[in-house]
Amino acid sequence: MMSDICCLNSSFALLVSFSTEVAADVMILSASSSAFVEASLNAPNNGPVFDDLKIDLGGVQHTRVASVDVGNPHLIIEVEDMEGIDLGEVGPKLEAFFFMFINTGIKSYENMIFGHKRLAIIDLSPSSNQPFEIDNYILIFNGEIYNYIELKKEHNIETITDSDTEVLLRMYMKYGVDSVQYFNGMFSFVIYNKTTKDIFVARDRLGIKPLYVYEKNNELIYSSEISSILNIYSSEFDEFGLRQYRKFRMTLKGYTIYEDIKQFPAASYSINGKITKYWDINPEQTENPSDEKLDFLLRDSVSLRKRSDVPVGTYLSGGLDSTILTNILKPDHTWTVGFPEMNEFSWTDIADKSLNSKHHKTVVSKEIFLETGEWMIKKRQEPLSVPNEILIYLMTKEVKKENTVVLSGEGADELFWGYDRIFKWANSQKTIQVSDFDEKYCYGSNIDNEVIDFALEGLLGNTPLEKVAYFFQINHLHGLLRRVDNSTMLCSVEARVPFVDHRLIEMMIGASFDWKMGSSFKEPLKRLYKNLIPEEIINRKKIGFPVPLESIFANKVDGQNTPMDAWLEYNINLIK
């Protein structure tokens, strides 16, 4: 049988010379361009790399995949049975694969390389792609500025595009370092001034969007992903960082598990490496907020975070937080995930009854859990935080079929003291004892008081309750946010967290124990939204995408090792 050629027109001109190995949302600023170019670019005119392309032609086997230039790049797939292919089915799948690469931009300037892979959410046109330039300024930006429309109006900002990216840069051009005070959003960005040679770097108040720094031997890299840095330079493991991970499932105060890679601090900016903190919270008790103000700010936070030029859905765990968000947003699609023997599907069914959305359930086997976890850990070259990070990734793969943005309930437990066990303990103490904090909060069975002392040092507040509240808002929350960002960005989906709005946190951090806890945990939310969500949801204690660790790691659990010990070592061993 003669071969036929299936030719699918594409518009990814950038891919003529770029490898598909450029990481999502990566930011690179390097004093030596050669290393990055050699690591991330193909030879000129080679066309896109197809190494990771898994082509499903509905049973028809392909014999060759290639790229040719016939005026613009085309993907060529050679098959022997052209009649067996439904182009209406196959075409969109292939387009979806390459869509994640078409907005990749690389720009060289003097001794620097700027790289960015854009997930287009607001203003989908190529004019908003990055690196983004105005006059003498170059911007690479990961995240969203939710209040960009208000900023344009209030500050008389004229723009060429409809993107929040341009608003961010023009606000910086107008106000300099003070511009970050105006932003309501999640962001990490780098701005380079070609005239003054200044490098301005900033990260959002709560550290929702990650940012890592490598600085060694006159090389400087800022990146949203550790793996992007390690693809260029190697680094030894940081033993103190690993010890932090074993106790907290995360690293704190700028540490990572690598000696040469640091976290750029949240709520901070830097000019040419000099870091300044621009925001903090005061956990000391203040006047309790009114129900009206709380309701207004939460609804406004959701309203800002539904701004998108792509569809928006919500995770729905069947708990109080996600059910409230879902009822406020009223999306077309909601999503949950679980194991056959351990899930919250019955609760999500109850939560979904009051909605007109289509509810999707993702069922995960133990085999897929471990297989996916291994891939995620090796892909990111860093350990995962909590076991359900894998579940969130697998669920988000399904989310991507309908939504590119998803709302999540992270932050509510930190805001309303949903971890009632430790907050009740802190409220009853005069001082924080390391051994008690270890028992109430930390993970794994090993004792490491030095690491706990390090974590507790410098917490703001006068009482144990205030210090614990500060710890959860500034440290614990970071681990949860990292989990969500990691698992969603791997799927080219943007997660937004309405409870992590700095206005809510500023208002709520000093509220009294009695007001927050009341007769039960999260009393203000239950009181405010009792007529909005089902009564059964109001009165239950959420588990939240549970994972049967004990059975998954049954062969590694004994009198000395707990399921959490097994989880932590599983992560570390896959990296080492």
C-alpha positions as CSV (number, residue, x, y, z in Angstrom):
1,M,0.0,0.0,0.0
2,M,1.3,3.4,-0.9
3,S,1.9,5.8,2.0
4,D,-0.1,8.9,2.4
5,I,1.0,12.0,4.2
6,C,-1.2,13.7,6.7
7,C,-0.2,17.4,6.8
8,L,-1.5,19.5,9.7
9,N,-0.9,23.2,9.4
10,S,0.5,24.9,12.4
11,S,1.5,28.4,13.5
12,F,4.5,27.7,15.8
13,A,7.1,29.7,14.0
14,L,9.2,30.0,17.2
15,L,9.6,26.2,17.2
16,V,11.7,26.3,14.1
17,S,14.8,26.7,16.3
18,F,13.5,26.1,19.8
19,S,13.5,22.8,21.6
20,T,10.3,21.6,23.4
21,E,12.5,21.2,26.5
22,V,12.1,24.8,27.5
23,A,10.4,24.7,30.8
24,A,7.0,26.2,31.5
25,D,7.1,29.7,32.9
26,V,10.8,29.7,33.2
27,M,12.7,32.9,33.8
28,I,16.4,33.0,33.0
29,L,18.8,35.8,33.5
30,S,22.3,34.6,33.0
31,A,25.6,36.4,32.9
32,S,26.8,33.8,30.5
33,S,24.6,33.1,27.6
34,S,26.4,30.1,26.1
35,A,25.4,27.5,28.7
36,F,21.7,28.3,28.4
37,V,21.7,28.4,24.6
38,E,23.5,25.1,24.4
39,A,21.1,23.5,26.9
40,S,17.9,24.8,25.5
41,L,18.1,25.5,21.8
42,N,18.6,23.3,18.8
43,A,20.7,24.2,15.8
44,P,19.1,26.8,13.5
45,N,16.3,25.6,11.3
46,N,16.1,22.2,12.8
47,G,12.4,22.6,13.6
48,P,10.6,21.4,16.7
49,V,11.8,18.4,18.7
50,F,9.3,15.5,18.8
51,D,10.9,13.3,21.4
52,D,8.0,13.7,23.9
53,L,5.3,13.6,21.3
54,K,3.0,10.6,21.8
55,I,0.8,10.5,18.7
56,D,-2.5,8.7,19.0
57,L,-4.1,8.3,15.6
58,G,-7.0,6.2,16.7
59,G,-5.3,2.9,16.1
60,V,-3.5,3.9,12.9
61,Q,0.3,3.6,13.2
62,H,2.6,6.3,11.9
63,T,5.9,5.6,10.2
64,R,7.5,9.0,10.3
65,V,7.2,12.4,12.0
66,A,9.0,15.4,10.7
67,S,8.9,19.2,10.3
68,V,9.2,20.9,7.0
69,D,9.1,24.6,6.0
70,V,6.7,25.3,3.2
71,G,6.5,29.0,3.9
72,N,5.7,28.3,7.5
73,P,6.4,25.2,9.7
74,H,4.3,22.2,9.2
75,L,4.0,19.0,11.1
76,I,4.3,16.0,8.8
77,I,3.0,12.6,9.9
78,E,3.4,9.7,7.5
79,V,0.9,6.9,7.7
80,E,-0.2,3.9,5.5
81,D,-3.9,4.1,6.2
82,M,-5.1,7.6,5.6
83,E,-8.8,6.5,5.5
84,G,-8.5,5.2,9.1
85,I,-7.8,8.6,10.5
86,D,-10.4,11.0,11.7
87,L,-8.7,14.4,11.3
88,G,-11.5,16.1,13.2
89,E,-10.5,14.0,16.2
90,V,-6.7,13.8,15.7
91,G,-6.1,17.4,14.7
92,P,-7.2,19.1,18.0
93,K,-5.2,16.6,20.1
94,L,-2.0,17.5,18.2
95,E,-2.7,21.2,18.3
96,A,-3.2,20.9,22.1
97,F,0.2,19.2,22.4
98,F,2.0,22.0,20.6
99,F,-0.1,24.8,22.0
100,M,2.0,24.7,25.2
101,F,5.1,25.5,23.2
102,I,4.0,28.1,20.7
103,N,4.2,31.0,23.2
104,T,7.9,30.3,24.1
105,G,10.2,33.3,23.8
106,I,13.9,33.6,24.0
107,K,15.7,37.0,23.9
108,S,19.4,37.8,24.1
109,Y,20.7,41.1,25.2
110,E,24.4,41.8,25.7
111,N,25.5,39.1,28.2
112,M,22.0,38.0,29.2
113,I,19.4,35.5,28.1
114,F,15.7,36.0,28.8
115,G,13.5,32.9,28.5
116,H,9.8,32.5,29.1
117,K,7.1,30.0,28.3
118,R,3.7,31.6,28.5
119,L,0.5,30.0,29.5
120,A,-1.9,32.5,28.0
121,I,-4.8,33.3,30.4
122,I,-5.5,37.1,29.9
123,D,-5.2,38.5,26.4
124,L,-4.4,35.4,24.3
125,S,-2.8,37.3,21.4
126,P,0.9,37.0,20.6
127,S,1.3,40.7,21.3
128,S,1.4,39.8,25.0
129,N,4.0,37.1,24.8
130,Q,7.2,37.4,26.7
131,P,9.9,38.6,27.1
132,F,7.8,41.8,27.0
133,E,9.6,45.0,26.1
134,I,8.7,48.7,26.4
135,D,11.4,51.3,25.6
136,N,14.5,50.3,27.6
137,Y,12.7,47.7,29.8
138,I,12.5,43.9,29.4
139,L,10.0,41.9,31.6
140,I,9.6,38.2,32.3
141,F,6.6,37.5,34.5
142,N,5.0,34.4,36.0
143,G,1.5,34.8,37.5
144,E,-1.4,37.2,37.3
145,I,-2.2,40.7,38.4
146,Y,-5.9,40.4,39.2
147,N,-6.6,44.1,39.7
148,Y,-5.0,45.2,36.4
149,I,-8.2,46.7,35.1
150,E,-8.6,48.9,38.2
151,L,-4.9,49.9,38.0
152,K,-5.3,51.0,34.4
153,K,-8.2,53.2,35.3
154,E,-7.0,54.6,38.7
155,H,-3.5,55.4,37.5
156,N,-4.3,56.5,33.9
157,I,-2.3,53.7,32.4
158,E,-2.5,53.5,28.6
159,T,-1.7,50.2,27.0
160,I,-1.3,48.7,23.6
161,T,-2.3,45.2,24.7
162,D,-5.2,44.0,26.9
163,S,-2.8,42.1,29.2
164,D,-2.0,42.4,32.9
165,T,1.7,41.9,31.8
166,E,1.8,45.3,30.2
167,V,0.0,47.0,33.1
168,L,2.6,45.5,35.5
169,L,5.5,46.9,33.5
170,R,4.0,50.3,33.0
171,M,3.2,50.5,36.7
172,Y,6.9,49.8,37.4
173,M,7.9,52.5,34.9
174,K,5.7,55.0,36.7
175,Y,6.2,54.1,40.3
176,G,9.4,52.1,40.5
177,V,9.8,49.8,43.5
178,D,6.6,51.1,45.0
179,S,4.6,49.5,42.2
180,V,4.5,46.2,44.0
181,Q,2.3,47.8,46.8
182,Y,-0.5,48.3,44.2
183,F,-0.6,44.7,42.9
184,N,-3.3,42.2,44.0
185,G,-2.2,39.0,42.5
186,M,0.3,36.1,42.4
187,F,3.5,36.9,40.8
188,S,7.2,36.6,40.4
189,F,9.0,38.7,37.8
190,V,12.2,40.1,36.6
191,I,12.6,43.6,35.0
192,Y,15.8,44.6,33.3
193,N,16.6,48.2,32.5
194,K,18.8,48.3,29.5
195,T,20.0,51.8,30.1
196,T,20.9,51.7,33.8
197,K,21.7,47.9,33.8
198,D,19.5,47.5,36.9
199,I,17.9,44.2,37.6
200,F,14.6,44.4,39.6
201,V,13.1,41.2,41.0
202,A,9.9,40.8,43.0
203,R,7.7,38.1,44.4
204,D,4.1,38.3,45.7
205,R,3.2,38.8,49.3
206,L,2.4,35.2,50.2
207,G,4.8,33.4,47.8
208,I,2.0,31.9,45.7
209,K,4.3,31.9,42.6
210,P,7.7,30.3,43.1
211,L,11.0,31.9,42.3
212,Y,14.5,30.4,42.7
213,V,17.9,31.9,42.5
214,Y,21.3,30.5,41.5
215,E,24.3,32.7,41.9
216,K,27.8,31.3,41.7
217,N,31.0,32.0,39.8
218,N,29.7,35.2,38.2
219,E,26.6,33.3,36.9
220,L,23.1,34.5,37.9
221,I,19.9,32.7,37.2
222,Y,16.3,33.5,38.3
223,S,13.9,30.7,37.5
224,S,10.4,29.6,38.4
225,E,11.5,26.0,38.5
226,I,14.5,24.3,40.1
227,S,14.7,21.8,37.3
228,S,15.4,24.6,34.8
229,I,18.5,25.6,36.8
230,L,19.7,22.0,37.2
231,N,19.4,21.5,33.4
232,I,22.2,24.1,33.2
233,Y,24.3,23.7,36.3
234,S,24.6,20.9,38.9
235,S,24.4,21.4,42.6
236,E,25.1,19.3,45.6
237,F,22.4,18.5,48.1
238,D,22.0,20.7,51.1
239,E,21.8,18.4,54.1
240,F,20.1,21.0,56.3
241,G,17.5,21.6,53.6
242,L,16.9,17.8,53.5
243,R,16.5,17.8,57.3
244,Q,13.9,20.5,57.0
245,Y,12.0,18.5,54.4
246,R,12.0,15.5,56.7
247,K,10.4,17.5,59.5
248,F,8.1,19.9,57.6
249,R,7.6,18.4,54.1
250,M,9.1,21.7,52.8
251,T,12.1,24.0,53.2
252,L,12.0,27.3,55.0
253,K,13.6,30.7,55.0
254,G,15.2,30.6,51.6
255,Y,16.5,27.1,51.7
256,T,16.0,24.4,49.1
257,I,17.4,20.9,49.1
258,Y,20.3,22.1,46.9
259,E,23.3,24.1,48.2
260,D,23.5,26.5,45.3
261,I,19.8,27.2,44.7
262,K,17.8,29.4,47.1
263,Q,14.2,30.6,47.3
264,F,13.7,34.2,46.6
265,P,11.7,35.4,49.7
266,A,8.0,36.2,49.4
267,A,6.8,39.7,50.0
268,S,10.2,41.0,48.8
269,Y,11.9,42.8,46.0
270,S,15.5,43.2,45.1
271,I,17.6,45.7,43.0
272,N,20.8,44.3,41.8
273,G,20.7,41.6,44.5
274,K,19.9,43.8,47.5
275,I,16.7,42.4,49.0
276,T,14.0,44.5,50.7
277,K,10.9,43.2,52.4
278,Y,7.8,45.2,51.3
279,W,5.0,43.5,53.3
280,D,4.4,41.6,56.5
281,I,1.5,40.8,58.8
282,N,0.9,41.7,62.4
283,P,-0.6,38.7,64.3
284,E,-1.4,40.7,67.4
285,Q,-5.1,40.7,68.3
286,T,-7.2,43.4,66.8
287,E,-10.9,44.1,66.4
288,N,-12.8,41.3,64.9
289,P,-14.1,42.0,61.3
290,S,-17.8,42.3,60.6
291,D,-19.6,39.6,58.7
292,E,-20.4,42.1,56.0
293,K,-16.8,43.0,55.4
294,L,-15.7,39.4,55.4
295,D,-18.4,38.4,52.9
296,F,-17.6,41.4,50.7
297,L,-13.8,40.7,50.6
298,L,-14.2,37.0,49.9
299,R,-16.7,37.5,47.1
300,D,-14.5,40.3,45.7
301,S,-11.5,38.0,45.8
302,V,-13.4,35.3,43.9
303,S,-14.6,38.0,41.4
304,L,-11.1,39.1,40.7
305,R,-9.8,35.6,40.3
306,K,-12.5,34.6,37.7
307,R,-11.0,37.2,35.3
308,S,-9.9,35.1,32.4
309,D,-10.1,34.8,28.7
310,V,-10.1,31.0,29.1
311,P,-12.7,28.8,31.0
312,V,-12.6,28.7,34.8
313,G,-13.6,25.7,37.0
314,T,-13.1,24.7,40.6
315,Y,-11.8,21.8,42.6
316,L,-14.6,20.4,44.8
317,S,-13.4,18.2,47.7
318,G,-16.7,18.1,49.5
319,G,-15.4,20.3,52.3
320,L,-16.5,23.6,53.5
321,D,-14.0,25.8,51.7
322,S,-14.2,24.4,48.2
323,T,-18.0,24.2,48.4
324,I,-18.3,27.9,49.4
325,L,-16.0,28.9,46.5
326,T,-17.9,26.8,44.0
327,N,-21.2,28.2,45.1
328,I,-19.9,31.8,44.8
329,L,-18.3,31.2,41.4
330,K,-20.9,28.9,39.9
331,P,-18.6,27.3,37.3
332,D,-19.6,25.0,34.4
333,H,-17.3,22.3,35.7
334,T,-16.2,21.0,39.1
335,W,-13.5,18.3,39.8
336,T,-12.6,15.8,42.5
337,V,-10.3,12.9,42.8
338,G,-9.8,9.8,45.0
339,F,-8.9,6.1,45.3
340,P,-11.6,3.4,44.9
341,E,-11.4,2.5,48.5
342,M,-10.7,6.0,49.9
343,N,-12.4,9.1,48.6
344,E,-14.9,11.9,49.3
345,F,-17.1,11.3,46.3
346,S,-20.3,10.9,48.5
347,W,-19.6,14.4,49.9
348,T,-18.9,16.0,46.6
349,D,-22.2,14.6,45.3
350,I,-23.9,16.4,48.2
351,A,-22.0,19.6,47.6
352,D,-22.8,19.4,43.9
353,K,-26.6,19.1,44.3
354,S,-27.1,22.8,44.6
355,L,-25.1,23.6,41.5
356,N,-25.8,23.4,37.8
357,S,-22.2,22.4,37.0
358,K,-20.9,19.2,35.5
359,H,-19.1,17.3,38.2
360,H,-16.1,15.1,37.3
361,K,-14.6,12.3,39.4
362,T,-11.1,11.1,38.8
363,V,-10.4,7.6,40.2
364,V,-6.7,6.7,40.9
365,S,-5.2,3.3,41.5
366,K,-2.3,2.7,43.9
367,E,-0.1,1.6,40.9
368,I,-0.8,4.8,39.0
369,F,-0.2,6.8,42.2
370,L,3.3,5.5,42.6
371,E,4.1,5.5,38.9
372,T,3.0,9.2,38.6
373,G,4.7,10.2,41.8
374,E,8.0,8.8,40.5
375,W,7.6,10.7,37.2
376,M,6.7,14.0,39.0
377,I,9.6,13.8,41.4
378,K,12.2,13.0,38.7
379,K,10.7,15.6,36.4
380,R,10.9,18.4,38.9
381,Q,14.1,17.2,40.6
382,E,12.7,18.0,44.0
383,P,10.5,16.2,46.5
384,L,6.7,16.6,46.6
385,S,5.2,18.0,49.7
386,V,2.1,16.0,50.6
387,P,0.9,12.7,49.1
388,N,-2.2,14.2,47.6
389,E,0.0,16.4,45.4
390,I,0.0,13.4,43.0
391,L,-3.8,13.3,43.1
392,I,-4.1,17.0,42.3
393,Y,-1.8,16.5,39.3
394,L,-3.9,13.5,38.0
395,M,-7.1,15.4,38.6
396,T,-5.7,18.5,36.9
397,K,-4.8,16.5,33.8
398,E,-8.6,15.9,33.5
399,V,-9.3,19.6,34.3
400,K,-7.3,20.6,31.3
401,K,-9.8,19.0,29.0
402,E,-12.4,21.7,30.0
403,N,-10.6,24.4,31.9
404,T,-7.3,26.3,31.9
405,V,-7.9,28.1,35.2
406,V,-9.2,26.4,38.4
407,L,-10.0,27.8,41.8
408,S,-8.8,26.0,44.9
409,G,-9.6,26.4,48.6
410,E,-6.0,26.6,49.9
411,G,-5.5,29.2,52.6
412,A,-8.8,28.9,54.3
413,D,-7.5,26.6,57.1
414,E,-4.7,29.1,57.8
415,L,-7.1,32.0,57.7
416,F,-9.7,30.5,59.9
417,W,-7.6,28.2,62.0
418,G,-9.0,25.0,60.5
419,Y,-6.2,23.1,62.1
420,D,-8.1,23.3,65.4
421,R,-5.9,20.7,67.2
422,I,-2.8,22.8,67.1
423,F,-4.5,26.2,67.5
424,K,-6.4,25.0,70.6
425,W,-3.1,23.8,72.0
426,A,-1.3,27.1,71.2
427,N,-4.1,29.0,72.9
428,S,-3.6,27.0,76.1
429,Q,0.1,27.6,76.3
430,K,2.3,30.3,77.9
431,T,5.4,29.3,75.9
432,I,6.0,27.1,72.8
433,Q,7.9,23.9,73.8
434,V,9.8,22.4,70.9
435,S,8.8,18.8,71.8
436,D,5.1,19.8,71.9
437,F,5.3,21.6,68.6
438,D,7.0,18.5,67.1
439,E,4.2,16.3,68.3
440,K,1.4,18.6,67.3
441,Y,2.7,19.7,63.9
442,C,5.9,18.0,62.5
443,Y,6.1,15.0,60.3
444,G,8.1,11.8,60.5
445,S,9.4,10.0,63.6
446,N,12.9,11.4,63.7
447,I,13.8,14.0,66.3
448,D,15.5,17.1,65.0
449,N,15.2,20.0,67.5
450,E,17.7,22.1,65.7
451,V,15.5,22.3,62.6
452,I,12.4,23.1,64.7
453,D,14.2,25.8,66.6
454,F,15.3,27.2,63.2
455,A,11.7,27.3,62.0
456,L,10.3,28.9,65.2
457,E,13.0,31.6,65.4
458,G,11.9,35.1,64.6
459,L,8.1,34.4,64.5
460,L,6.1,37.6,65.1
461,G,3.6,37.8,67.9
462,N,3.6,38.0,71.7
463,T,1.8,34.8,72.6
464,P,2.1,31.2,71.4
465,L,-1.2,31.5,69.6
466,E,-0.1,34.6,67.7
467,K,3.3,33.0,66.9
468,V,1.6,29.8,65.6
469,A,-0.8,31.8,63.6
470,Y,2.1,33.7,62.0
471,F,4.0,30.4,61.3
472,F,1.0,28.9,59.5
473,Q,0.4,32.0,57.4
474,I,4.0,32.7,56.5
475,N,5.6,29.2,56.5
476,H,3.0,26.4,56.4
477,L,1.0,28.0,53.7
478,H,4.0,28.2,51.4
479,G,4.2,24.4,51.3
480,L,0.6,24.1,50.3
481,L,0.9,26.8,47.6
482,R,4.0,25.1,46.2
483,R,2.1,21.8,46.0
484,V,-0.8,23.4,44.0
485,D,1.5,25.4,41.7
486,N,3.7,22.4,41.0
487,S,0.9,20.0,40.2
488,T,-1.2,22.3,38.1
489,M,1.6,24.0,36.0
490,L,2.7,20.5,35.0
491,C,-0.7,20.3,33.3
492,S,-0.6,23.8,31.8
493,V,-3.4,24.8,34.2
494,E,-3.3,27.9,36.4
495,A,-4.6,27.4,40.0
496,R,-6.0,30.5,41.8
497,V,-6.5,30.7,45.5
498,P,-9.2,33.3,46.6
499,F,-8.6,32.7,50.3
500,V,-5.0,33.8,49.8
501,D,-5.8,37.5,49.2
502,H,-3.6,39.8,51.2
503,R,-6.6,42.0,52.1
504,L,-8.3,39.0,53.7
505,I,-5.2,38.0,55.6
506,E,-4.5,41.5,56.9
507,M,-8.1,41.7,58.2
508,M,-8.2,38.2,59.7
509,I,-4.8,37.6,61.2
510,G,-5.5,39.5,64.4
511,A,-9.0,38.2,65.0
512,S,-9.6,36.6,68.3
513,F,-9.6,32.9,69.1
514,D,-13.2,32.9,70.2
515,W,-14.4,34.6,67.0
516,K,-12.5,32.3,64.7
517,M,-13.1,29.0,66.6
518,G,-16.5,29.8,68.1
519,S,-18.4,26.6,69.1
520,S,-16.6,24.8,66.2
521,F,-13.8,25.4,63.7
522,K,-14.3,28.0,61.0
523,E,-17.4,29.4,62.8
524,P,-17.5,32.7,60.7
525,L,-17.7,30.8,57.4
526,K,-20.4,28.5,58.7
527,R,-22.4,31.4,60.0
528,L,-22.0,33.5,56.8
529,Y,-22.8,30.8,54.3
530,K,-25.2,28.4,56.1
531,N,-28.0,29.3,53.5
532,L,-25.7,28.9,50.6
533,I,-24.3,25.4,51.0
534,P,-25.9,22.1,52.1
535,E,-26.3,21.6,55.9
536,E,-24.4,18.3,55.8
537,I,-21.3,20.1,54.5
538,I,-21.5,22.7,57.2
539,N,-21.3,20.2,59.9
540,R,-18.6,17.8,58.6
541,K,-14.9,17.7,59.2
542,K,-13.1,17.8,55.8
543,I,-10.4,15.2,55.0
544,G,-9.4,16.6,51.6
545,F,-8.4,14.2,48.8
546,P,-7.1,11.5,51.2
547,V,-4.4,9.0,50.3
548,P,-4.1,5.5,51.9
549,L,-0.4,5.8,52.7
550,E,-0.4,2.9,55.1
551,S,-1.5,0.4,52.4
552,I,0.6,2.0,49.6
553,F,3.8,1.7,51.7
554,A,2.8,-1.3,53.7
555,N,6.1,-3.1,53.0
556,K,8.0,-0.1,54.4
557,V,6.1,0.5,57.6
558,D,7.1,-1.2,60.8
559,G,7.6,-0.4,64.5
560,Q,10.2,2.2,63.6
561,N,8.9,3.7,60.4
562,T,5.5,5.3,60.0
563,P,3.7,5.8,56.6
564,M,4.8,9.4,56.6
565,D,8.4,8.3,57.1
566,A,8.0,6.0,54.1
567,W,6.6,8.9,52.0
568,L,9.4,11.2,52.9
569,E,12.1,8.7,52.1
570,Y,10.4,7.7,48.9
571,N,10.7,11.2,47.7
572,I,14.3,11.8,48.8
573,N,15.5,8.4,47.4
574,L,14.1,9.1,44.0
575,I,16.1,12.4,43.8
576,K,19.4,11.1,45.3
